[in-house]
Amino acid sequence: MSERQPNDKERKCAICGKPQDPGFRPFCSKRCADIDLGRWLKEGYAIPGGEPPPEESTNDNEDI
C-alpha cells in the first residue's frame, strides 16, 4: 500500500521547515520564496556532473 500524503497543514517550507502557506507554496512566506529565488539567480543550485569532454580544435588555417 502507498504511504499517506501529508495535507497542506503538515507540509513544511522548503527553506526553513515551518508550515507552508498556501499563498506561497512550497514556502511559508514571501521571505523564504525570495531566498529561494536569490539562490536560483546566484546559481546556488547545481546538479553535480563529470568533466566535460575536451573540445576538438577547429583551426581554419590548417588547409593553407
C-alpha distances in whole Angstrom, upper triangle without the diagonal:
4,7,9,12,16,18,22,23,21,21,24,27,27,30,31,27,29,27,27,29,28,32,31,27,26,29,31,34,37,38,34,34,38,37,34,37,39,37,37,40,41,39,37,34,34,32,34,35,38,42,43,45,48,50,53,56,58,61,63,67,66,68,71
4,7,9,12,15,18,20,18,18,20,23,23,27,27,24,25,23,23,26,25,28,28,24,22,25,27,30,33,34,31,30,34,33,30,33,36,33,33,37,38,36,34,31,31,29,31,33,35,39,40,42,46,48,50,54,55,59,61,64,63,65,68
4,6,9,12,16,17,14,15,17,20,20,24,24,21,22,20,20,23,23,26,25,22,20,23,24,28,30,31,28,28,32,31,28,31,34,32,31,35,36,34,32,29,30,28,30,32,35,39,40,42,46,48,51,54,55,59,61,64,64,66,69
4,6,9,13,14,12,12,15,19,19,23,23,19,20,18,18,20,20,23,23,20,18,21,22,26,28,30,26,27,30,30,27,30,33,31,31,35,36,34,32,29,31,29,32,34,37,41,42,44,48,49,52,56,57,60,63,66,66,67,70
4,6,10,11,9,9,13,16,16,20,20,17,17,15,15,17,16,20,19,16,15,18,19,22,25,26,23,23,27,26,24,26,29,28,28,31,33,31,29,26,28,27,30,32,35,39,40,42,46,47,50,53,55,58,60,63,63,65,68
4,7,8,6,6,10,13,14,18,17,14,14,11,11,14,14,17,17,14,13,15,16,19,22,23,21,21,25,24,22,25,28,26,27,30,31,30,28,26,28,27,30,33,36,39,40,43,47,48,51,54,56,59,61,64,64,66,69
4,6,5,6,10,13,15,18,18,15,14,11,10,12,11,15,15,12,12,14,14,18,21,23,20,20,24,24,23,25,28,27,27,30,32,31,29,27,29,29,32,35,38,42,42,45,49,50,53,56,57,60,62,65,66,68,70
4,5,5,9,11,13,16,16,13,12,8,7,8,7,11,12,9,10,11,11,14,17,19,17,17,21,21,20,22,25,25,25,28,30,29,27,25,28,28,31,34,38,41,42,45,48,49,52,55,56,59,61,64,65,67,69
4,6,8,11,14,16,15,12,10,6,7,8,9,13,13,11,11,12,11,14,17,19,17,18,21,22,21,23,26,26,26,29,31,31,28,27,30,30,33,36,40,43,44,47,50,51,55,57,58,61,63,66,67,69,72
4,6,10,13,15,14,10,9,6,8,11,12,15,15,12,12,12,12,15,19,20,17,18,22,22,21,23,26,25,26,29,30,30,27,26,28,28,31,34,38,41,42,45,48,50,53,56,57,60,62,65,66,68,71
4,7,9,12,12,9,8,6,6,9,10,13,12,9,8,9,10,13,17,17,15,15,19,19,17,20,22,22,22,25,27,26,24,22,24,25,28,31,34,37,38,42,45,46,49,52,53,56,58,62,62,64,67
4,6,9,8,5,5,5,5,9,11,14,12,9,8,8,8,11,15,15,12,13,16,16,14,18,20,19,20,23,24,24,21,20,22,23,26,29,33,36,37,40,43,44,48,51,52,55,57,60,61,63,65
4,5,6,5,5,6,5,8,11,12,9,8,6,4,5,9,11,11,8,9,13,12,11,14,16,15,17,20,21,21,18,17,20,22,24,28,31,34,35,38,41,42,46,48,50,52,55,58,58,61,63
4,6,6,8,9,8,11,13,14,11,9,6,6,8,11,12,12,8,9,12,10,9,12,14,13,14,17,18,17,15,14,16,18,20,24,27,30,31,35,37,39,42,45,46,49,51,54,55,57,59
4,6,8,11,10,13,15,15,12,11,9,7,8,10,11,10,6,8,10,8,7,11,12,11,13,16,16,16,13,13,16,18,21,24,28,30,31,35,38,39,42,45,46,49,51,54,55,57,59
4,6,9,10,12,15,16,13,13,11,8,8,10,12,10,7,10,12,10,11,14,15,14,17,19,19,20,17,17,20,22,24,27,31,33,35,38,41,42,46,48,50,52,55,57,58,61,63
4,7,8,12,14,16,13,12,10,9,8,11,14,13,10,13,15,13,13,17,18,17,19,22,22,22,19,18,21,23,25,28,32,35,36,40,42,44,47,50,51,54,57,59,60,62,65
4,6,9,12,14,12,11,10,8,6,9,13,12,10,13,15,14,15,18,19,19,21,23,24,24,22,21,24,26,28,32,35,38,39,43,46,47,50,53,54,57,59,62,63,65,67
4,7,10,12,11,10,9,8,6,10,13,14,12,13,17,16,16,19,21,21,22,25,26,26,24,23,26,27,30,33,37,39,41,44,47,48,52,54,55,58,60,63,64,66,69
4,6,9,7,6,6,5,4,8,11,12,10,11,15,15,14,17,19,19,20,23,24,24,22,21,24,26,29,32,36,38,39,42,45,46,50,52,53,56,58,61,62,64,66
4,5,5,6,8,6,5,7,10,12,11,11,14,15,15,17,20,20,21,23,25,26,24,23,26,28,31,34,38,40,41,44,47,48,51,53,54,57,59,62,63,65,67
4,6,5,8,8,8,9,11,14,13,12,16,17,16,18,21,22,21,24,26,26,25,24,27,28,32,34,38,41,41,44,47,48,51,53,54,57,58,62,62,64,67
4,6,9,9,8,8,9,12,12,11,14,16,15,16,19,20,20,22,25,25,24,24,27,28,32,35,38,41,41,44,47,47,50,52,53,56,57,60,61,63,65
4,6,5,6,6,7,10,9,7,10,12,12,12,16,17,17,19,21,22,21,20,23,25,28,31,35,37,37,41,43,44,47,49,50,53,54,57,58,60,63
3,5,7,8,10,12,10,9,12,14,12,13,17,17,17,19,21,21,20,19,22,23,27,29,33,36,36,39,42,43,46,48,49,52,54,57,58,60,62
4,7,9,11,12,9,8,12,13,10,12,16,15,15,18,20,20,18,17,19,21,24,27,31,33,34,37,40,41,44,46,47,50,52,55,56,58,61
4,6,8,9,6,6,10,10,9,11,14,14,15,17,19,19,18,17,20,22,25,28,32,34,35,38,41,42,45,48,48,51,53,56,57,59,62
4,7,8,7,8,11,12,12,14,16,17,18,20,22,22,20,20,23,25,28,32,35,38,38,42,44,45,49,51,52,55,57,60,61,63,65
4,5,5,6,9,10,11,13,14,16,17,19,20,22,20,20,24,26,29,32,36,38,39,42,45,45,49,51,51,54,56,59,60,62,64
4,6,5,6,9,10,10,12,14,15,16,18,20,19,19,23,26,29,32,35,37,37,41,43,43,47,49,49,52,53,56,58,60,62
4,5,5,6,9,10,11,13,14,15,16,18,17,18,22,25,27,31,34,36,36,40,42,43,46,48,49,51,53,56,57,59,61
4,5,5,6,9,10,11,13,14,15,17,15,15,19,22,24,28,31,33,34,38,40,41,44,46,47,50,52,54,56,58,60
4,5,5,6,9,10,11,12,14,15,14,15,18,21,24,27,30,32,33,36,38,39,42,44,45,48,49,52,54,56,58
4,5,5,6,9,10,10,12,14,13,14,18,21,24,27,30,32,32,36,38,38,41,43,44,46,48,51,52,54,56
4,5,5,6,9,10,11,12,11,12,16,19,22,25,28,30,30,34,36,37,40,42,43,45,47,50,51,54,56
4,5,5,6,9,10,11,9,10,13,16,19,22,26,27,28,31,34,34,38,40,41,43,45,48,49,52,54
4,5,5,6,9,10,10,10,14,17,20,23,26,27,27,31,33,33,37,38,39,42,43,46,48,50,52
4,5,5,6,8,8,10,14,17,20,22,26,27,27,31,32,32,36,38,38,41,43,45,47,49,51
4,6,5,6,5,7,10,14,16,19,22,24,24,28,30,30,34,36,37,39,41,44,45,48,50
4,6,5,6,6,9,12,15,18,21,22,22,26,28,28,32,34,34,37,39,42,43,45,47
4,5,8,9,11,15,18,20,23,23,23,27,28,28,32,33,34,36,38,40,42,44,46
4,5,8,11,14,16,19,21,22,22,25,27,27,31,32,33,35,37,40,41,44,45
4,5,7,11,13,15,18,18,19,22,24,24,28,30,31,33,35,38,39,42,44
4,6,10,12,15,18,19,20,24,25,26,30,32,33,36,38,41,42,45,46
4,7,10,13,16,18,19,22,25,26,29,32,33,36,38,41,42,44,46
4,6,9,12,14,15,19,21,22,26,28,30,33,35,38,39,41,43
4,6,10,13,13,17,20,21,25,28,29,33,35,38,38,41,43
4,7,10,12,15,18,20,24,26,29,32,34,37,37,40,42
4,7,8,12,15,17,20,23,26,29,32,34,34,36,39
4,6,9,12,15,18,21,24,27,30,32,31,34,37
4,6,9,12,15,18,21,23,27,29,28,31,34
4,6,9,12,15,17,20,23,26,25,28,31
4,6,9,12,15,18,21,24,23,25,28
4,6,9,12,15,18,20,19,22,25
4,6,9,12,15,17,17,20,22
4,6,9,12,15,14,16,19
4,6,9,11,10,13,16
4,6,9,9,11,14
4,5,6,9,11
4,6,7,8
4,6,6
4,6
4
